[in-house]
Amino acid sequence: MTAKSEDARRARHAELGKLLSSLPCPEALLCARVGDATDVAAVTAMWVSYDPVIVAVYLRPGMRTHRLVNEGRQFTLNVVDEAQNPQALLAGSIKGDDPKKLEKLALKFEPSTSIDSPRVAGAAASYECRVLKVAACGDHDLFLGLVTGHGVRDGGKPVVRWGGHSRAIGAALEGPAVKYPH
Ligand SMILES: Cc1cc2nc3c(=O)[nH]c(=O)nc-3n(C[C@H](O)[C@H](O)[C@H](O)COP(=O)(O)O)c2cc1C
C-alpha cells in the first residue's frame, strides 16, 4: 500500500468513525452457549418488532460469538448496566480464542428460562433470543432474534454508546410519555 492510499484509508476510517458514533445505540453483552462452549461479546443492538418482540444484532464474521450464534441459533442479549461497563468494554476487546476470556471478564451468569445460553447477571435487562433470520450486511452479518424470554431489573441503569464513549442515560425531556405500540 502506498503512503497516499494509506492516508486515504485513514481519512475514510476517521469519517466513518464520526458518522457511526453519531447514532446512539444501546450497549449490550451478547452471550452464546453451545454445548460446553460459552462466549460473551460487547455489541450494540436495536429493536425491530414489538409483537412478536424481535431484536437485531450485527456480528462480524470470524468472531467466536458469530460462530456460536450461527451454530446454536440462540443467544441472550443483556443490556449493560452502568456498574458493568468496565467488563463490557473488556468483553469488546478480548477475542474468543483467548482461553482465559471468561475468567478475565469475571461476569456472573444465570440460567435462561427458554434457551441454553445463560443471561448475564446484573444486566439492566436480558432478552433470550432464538435466531429468526441471518442476512449478510456489508462487513457484518445481521441476526434477528425472536425474544422468547426476558427479565428487566428494577433500578437498572442502562448504558448507551454515543460519540465513541459509553454513556449514562440523561434526564427525560419535556413532552408526553409515548406508550407502545404507537
Ligand atoms: C462497545 C462495543 C460495542 C461493540 N459492538 C459490536 C457489534 O455490534 N458487533 C460486532 O461484531 N462487534 C462489536 N464489538 C466488538 C466485539 O465485542 C469484539 O470484537 C469481541 O472481542 C468479539 O469477541 P469474540 O471473538 O469472542 O466473539 C463491540 C465492542 C465494543 C467495545
The ligand as an ORCA input file, in Angstrom:
! r2SCAN-3c Opt
* xyz 0 1
  C     -18.936     -1.005     22.990
  C     -18.618     -2.067     21.969
  C     -19.583     -2.447     21.057
  C     -19.304     -3.436     20.100
  N     -20.275     -3.765     19.214
  C     -20.030     -4.743     18.312
  C     -21.061     -5.136     17.403
  O     -22.197     -4.621     17.427
  N     -20.767     -6.116     16.503
  C     -19.537     -6.712     16.448
  O     -19.330     -7.581     15.594
  N     -18.552     -6.378     17.318
  C     -18.780     -5.421     18.241
  N     -17.804     -5.083     19.139
  C     -16.522     -5.832     19.128
  C     -16.624     -7.218     19.797
  O     -17.244     -7.143     21.072
  C     -15.187     -7.799     19.955
  O     -14.629     -7.975     18.684
  C     -15.130     -9.081     20.772
  O     -13.802     -9.230     21.222
  C     -15.531    -10.301     19.989
  O     -15.396    -11.431     20.822
  P     -15.427    -12.924     20.226
  O     -14.235    -13.063     19.331
  O     -15.321    -13.772     21.471
  O     -16.714    -13.111     19.523
  C     -18.029     -4.064     20.082
  C     -17.056     -3.681     21.003
  C     -17.346     -2.687     21.941
  C     -16.278     -2.293     22.928
*
